[in-house]
Amino acid sequence: MKSLKTTILSLAVLAGVTGALVTNAAESTVGQDPTVYNWTKPGSPNFQGTVSAAQSNYNCSGAGSVCATGTRVSGTGPLNATIRFN
C-alpha cells in the first residue's frame, strides 16, 4: 500500500511540474504578435504583411538583389526589413 501511495504521489508531482512547464512555454509564444511591415517594390502595388507574406506576395525569397523593402508597422522586429530575389 505504501508503494502505491508513493507512486501516486510521484505521478502527481510529475504532472504538476509538466503542467507548469507547458503553461510557461505556451504563454511565451501566444502573446507575441508577428511583426508587420509596409512593403514597397518598384513597379508593384504596396503590400502590408509579415516577411513571409511579402515573400509570397512578391515571389522573392532568395539571396539575390533587393526585391522589396519594408518599414515596421507593428510588432517587435527590426524597424526595416529587406527581401531579396531568388
N, C-alpha and C positions, 0 to 999 in steps of 0.2 A: 504494500500500500504506500509506503514511504517513497519507493521508486516511482510510482505512478504520479504522486504529488510533485516530485522533483521534475519529472518530465513535463507535466502540465505547466508548472511554473517557468521552466526553461523556454517552452514554446511561447508562453505569454510575453516573456521578456523579449524574445527574438522578434515576435510580431510587433511589439511596441517600437523597438529600435528600427525595424524595417519600415514601418509606417511613418516614423519621423523623418527618415532619410528620403523616402519617396515624396513626402509633402514638401520638403525643402527643395528638392530637385524640380518639382512641378512649379513651385512659386518663383523660382529663379528664372524660368523661361516664359511663363504665362504673362507676366506684367510688362514684358518688353514689346514695344511697338516696333515694327520694321521701319527702317529709315526710308523715307520717300523723298524723291528729288524731282525738280522741274528739269526736264531734259530738252536739249536743243541739238539739232543736226541740220547742217546746211542742206536746203532743198527738200526737207521733210517737215511735216507738222510737228509742233512741240508735243511733248508727252509728259505725263506725270505718273511716276511709279517707282518701284524699287529697282535696284540694279538688275536683278534677273528679269524683271518685267520689261525693262528698257532693252536689254539684250535680245529678248524675244521679239519685241515690237520693231526694233531696227534691224534685226537679223545680223547682229555682230557680237561675237563673244570670243574674240581671239586676242592675239598679241601684236597685231599689225599697227597701222597708223590709226589716229584718233577717229572714231566713228561718231560719238556724241559725248557731250559734256552735261553734267547735272549739277544743280545747286540745291542743297538740302532744304526741304520744306518742313519736315517733321522727323522725329526720331533722334537717335543719339550718335549716328555715324559721322563720318567726316563732313565738313562743310561743302566740299566739292568732290565730284566723282567723275571718272572718265571710263568709257567703254571703248573697246578697240575693234577694228575689223578682223575678220577671221584670217 
